[in-house]
Amino acid sequence: MNNRNFIIIVLILILVVYLSLASYLPTRTDATSNIKVSDFPKEFGEWTSTDIPISENDYAILETRNLFVREYKNKQGQSVYLYLIYSEDNRKVSHPPEICLLGSGMTIVEKDSIQLTSPIKAMKLIVEKEKIPQMYIYWFKAGNVYTDNYIKQQMKIVIDRMLGKRTAGAMIRISTDLKTNDKEEAFKLLKSFSNEISPLLAKYIP
């Protein structure tokens, strides 16, 4: 084995050990975070919103209060639900939403990785509860990186911190009801909404 290969293997082993240890280290809540996602605009373009209450039990499970769920409506009466959670210190807050969806009794019917916008690669889900279908799209943010992959987000955060950078994490989820089971129309609505919030995400959750 030449020296170059040996160094690469050693570096990989060090990274694996660090990531393994990091996953067991206690995480902190972000009570002192300077970024408050509740500052995210409640109105923009033709959209206005209403906050959906979050229970104290949900706050406790998520280990942060730095999140919101809102129903945005446009002038045509179409609704998009935006869920946004953010933390500067607690990597666990932005876990894959399938965990919560399945836990609430939903069934995942379809799951696909999609290119939502130019910078955003996201995961698209079709879910059902009591035979009522919904479309969900979600993605993760780590600094200025957007990804549909939770592991990639966590790797980005950990590696940045190894390099002395303070990189925060967030998870963005949008959804709408499939009232007429028209998937193309629902996707068109969510894609349009995501295009409008993209510059706001860069501003309010850097």
N, C-alpha and C positions, 0 to 999 in steps of 0.2 A: 504494500500500500504506500503510495507516495505521500509526501507531506501535505499537499493540497487537499487530497481526499480525507486525510486524517483530521485536518483542521475543520473541514466541513462537517464531518461526523460529530466531532466534539461540540461544535456550535449548535448542531441540531439537538444533541443530547441535553445541552445546557438549557436550550429553549423549552424542550419538552418538560424537563424538571421544573423550570420556572413556572410554566403554565399549569403544571399539575399542582404545585404548591399554591399558586395564586387562586386556584379554584376553591381551595379550602381555607384561605385567609378570610377573616371576618371583614365584611364590607360595612361602610358607614352610611348613615342616612344623610340626606343632603339638606338638612334644615337651614344651613347657612348659605345655600346656593344663591349666587347673584342673579341667576337666570330663573325667572318665574314664567312657566309656560302659560299661566293664566293671562299674561299680558298679550298673548297671541290675539290678533284682531278678531272681534266678534262680528264685525261687518267689513266686507270688502267686495268690490265689484257689485254684482247684483245679489250677493249672498248676505243674509242676516241669520243670526243664530240664537239658540236657547241652550243654556247649560243643563246637562242631565245630572242629577244628584249622584254622588258616590258615597257608599256607606263607609262607616268607620272600620268595619271589618275588612272591606276591600283595601282601604288605606293601609291597614296593618299588614295584610298579606303582601302588598306591593312594596312595603317598606319605604314609602315616600308619599308626600302630599303634592309633589310637583307634577301634576297631571291634570287632565280634564277630559270630559266627554261632552261633545256638543252636537246638536242637530242644526245643520245649516240648511236653509231653504232659499231657493231662488224665486224669481218673479213668476215662474211657471208652476210653482208649487211643488217642485221636485226636492227631495230631501237627500242629503248626504250626512252621514254621521262621522265625525272626526274624533279619534282618540289619540291623544298625544301624551307620552310619558318621557321624562327626562331626568337624568342624574349626572352630577359631576363626580360623584364618589362611589356610588353603589352600582356595580356592573350588572347586578341581578335584576334590576327593575325592567329591563327591556327584553324579557324572555319571549320566545315564540308564542304568538296569540293562540295557536291551536290548543295549547294546554288549557286556557281559560274557556275557549269555545266548547271543547269537548266536555269540560267540567260542568258547563251550564246546560248540558243535555243536547247540544247541537251535533249533527252528523255532517262530516265533511264529504261532499259528493264529488268535487273536483278540486285539483290542486295543480297549478302551473306556475312556472317562473316566466316572467314577462319583462320586456323593456317598456316601462311605463312612460317615461320621458327620456330626453337625451341623457341627463345625468343619473336617472333613477332606474335601477333594476329592482323589481318588486316581485312579491308572491301574490298570486290571485287565487282566491278560494270561492267555491260555491258551497254554501252550507244550508242545511235545512233543520228546522225545529218545528215539530207538529205539522210537517208537510208545507211549511211556509219557507220558500227559498230566499236567500240573500246572497249578495256578492260582496266579498271582502277583499281588499288589497292592502298589503302592509309592506313596510320596508324598515330597515335599521339605518341609523346614522352614527358615525364615529368621526368627530371632527368634521372635515369637509368631504368625507367618503360616505356614499350611499350604497347599500347592498341589500339583497334579499336573503342573505345568509347570516344567521345569528353567530356562527362560529367565526366567520370573517370579521364581523364587528368586534367580537371579544378579542380576537387576535390583534386587531388594529389598536384597541385600547391598551392592551397589556404591553405590546411591543413599544408603543409610544411612551408609556410610563417607564419602561426599561431605559429609554433614551432620554428621560427627563422631561418629557412633554406631558402636559395635563390635558388629556383628551376626554371629553364627556361623551356619554352615550344617550341615544334616544330611540324610541320606536314610534313610528307613525302608522296609524291604521285608519283607512276610510272604508265606508260601506254604504250600501243602499239596498232597499227591498226590491226583489224581482216580482213586482206586482202582476205583470203580464207574462212573466217568464221569458222576457226578451233580454237575453244576455248581451247582445250587441249594443242595445240602447243603454243598458246599465253600465257597460264598460265605457261607452262614449261619455256618459255623464261623469263617471269617476275619473276618467282621463282628463277631461276638461277641468274638473275641480282641482286635480293634482297639479296641472299646469299653472293654475292661479295661485296655489299656496306655495309652490316651489320657492319663489323669491322671498316669501315671508318666512319660510323655514330657515333659510340661510341667515335672515336678519334676527329672528327671535330665538333660535336655538343654534348658536354658532358652534 
